[in-house]
Structures are given as structure tokens and as C-alpha cells.
Amino acid sequence: MLDNYTSGGASVNDAFFHGSISTLAFGGVGSSGTGAYHGQSSFECFTHRRSVTTTPGWIEKMLDVRYPPYGDAKLKRYRMSSQLKPNFDRNGAEIKGLRYWIRFLVSAGTGSKKRGLLAWALVAVLAWADAKKRADSGTSLISSWFQ
């Protein structure tokens, strides 16, 4: 029955118990109720949450594209900013194009250029040491680690 009907809350085999627990929301859905009442839920139901944003004055220079007059330079900046595309599809899956893979290779999968360069430097040092060991003794330094 619970799978087939919509309700604000439900109690199985006990009509009083659901309303007696102060931490459970109590109320209907649609015309049978206007919200969820009881304890914290009642407070949240009757409290109007308001989002407030404050833009500092110093950032207005960077946001001047919002205000006229609209010259060629300002229109060009606006077009560039409005042409940015999200890197995910409708389902939230990340779109991994050529730019993503180039960035991944440069950063060596670390997520930052600095750590990526450090990783690539470490790889280069290990490759150089392995090549030197092969030239000197004919055996590989890296393959000996896995034996």
C-alpha cells in the first residue's frame, strides 16, 4: 500500500504512534495538509529561508560587462564568457574531450601542473637510471624490482 499512495507521512498498524514521536515530521500532501509539522519540522515549515548574496565593490570592475555602454571589446568579452560549455552531459557524466586528456597527461593524473611536472621528473630520473644500469650491467633496474 505504501508503494501505491503518496502521503506526507505514514504509520503501519498504529495511528497514534507517528504523531507522538517529536522528531518525525507530521503533515499531509497537497490539499490534505500544507506542510510538515512537529518539532524541528514545524519550525522549518514556518520559517522562510532567504538566500542573500553580497557582491563587494571591488569586483564590479570585473563584472562591468553587465552594464552599458556596450562597445566592441565588452561585447567580445561577453560572447567569450557566454560560449563556455559545461564539461558534463544531461546525466551529470563528465565529457572527456581532447583538452581533458592533454591536461591529464601534462598533470600525470595528479590534478595539478606542479605535481604533474614533479611526477614526470621522477619518471625521467627512473628511466635514466634504468638505461644507465642496462648499459653498465645489461640488467634492468626496474624489472629487478618486480622479480
Secondary structure in CASP SS format (residue, H / E / C, confidence):
PFRMAT SS
TARGET T0000
AUTHOR 0000-0000-0000
METHOD secondary structure of the structure
MODEL  1
M C 1.00
L C 1.00
D C 1.00
N C 1.00
Y C 1.00
T C 1.00
S C 1.00
G C 1.00
G C 1.00
A C 1.00
S C 1.00
V C 1.00
N C 1.00
D C 1.00
A C 1.00
F C 1.00
F H 1.00
H H 1.00
G H 1.00
S H 1.00
I C 1.00
S C 1.00
T C 1.00
L C 1.00
A C 1.00
F E 1.00
G C 1.00
G C 1.00
V C 1.00
G H 1.00
S H 1.00
S H 1.00
G C 1.00
T C 1.00
G C 1.00
A C 1.00
Y E 1.00
H C 1.00
G H 1.00
Q H 1.00
S H 1.00
S H 1.00
F H 1.00
E H 1.00
C H 1.00
F H 1.00
T C 1.00
H C 1.00
R C 1.00
R C 1.00
S C 1.00
V C 1.00
T C 1.00
T C 1.00
T C 1.00
P C 1.00
G H 1.00
W H 1.00
I H 1.00
E H 1.00
K H 1.00
M C 1.00
L C 1.00
D H 1.00
V H 1.00
R H 1.00
Y C 1.00
P C 1.00
P C 1.00
Y C 1.00
G C 1.00
D H 1.00
A H 1.00
K H 1.00
L H 1.00
K H 1.00
R H 1.00
Y H 1.00
R H 1.00
M H 1.00
S H 1.00
S H 1.00
Q C 1.00
L C 1.00
K C 1.00
P C 1.00
N C 1.00
F E 1.00
D C 1.00
R C 1.00
N C 1.00
G C 1.00
A C 1.00
E E 1.00
I C 1.00
K C 1.00
G C 1.00
L H 1.00
R H 1.00
Y H 1.00
W H 1.00
I H 1.00
R H 1.00
F H 1.00
L H 1.00
V H 1.00
S C 1.00
A C 1.00
G C 1.00
T C 1.00
G C 1.00
S C 1.00
K H 1.00
K H 1.00
R H 1.00
G H 1.00
L H 1.00
L H 1.00
A H 1.00
W H 1.00
A H 1.00
L H 1.00
V H 1.00
A H 1.00
V H 1.00
L H 1.00
A H 1.00
W H 1.00
A H 1.00
D H 1.00
A H 1.00
K H 1.00
K H 1.00
R H 1.00
A H 1.00
D H 1.00
S H 1.00
G C 1.00
T C 1.00
S C 1.00
L H 1.00
I H 1.00
S H 1.00
S H 1.00
W H 1.00
F C 1.00
Q C 1.00
END
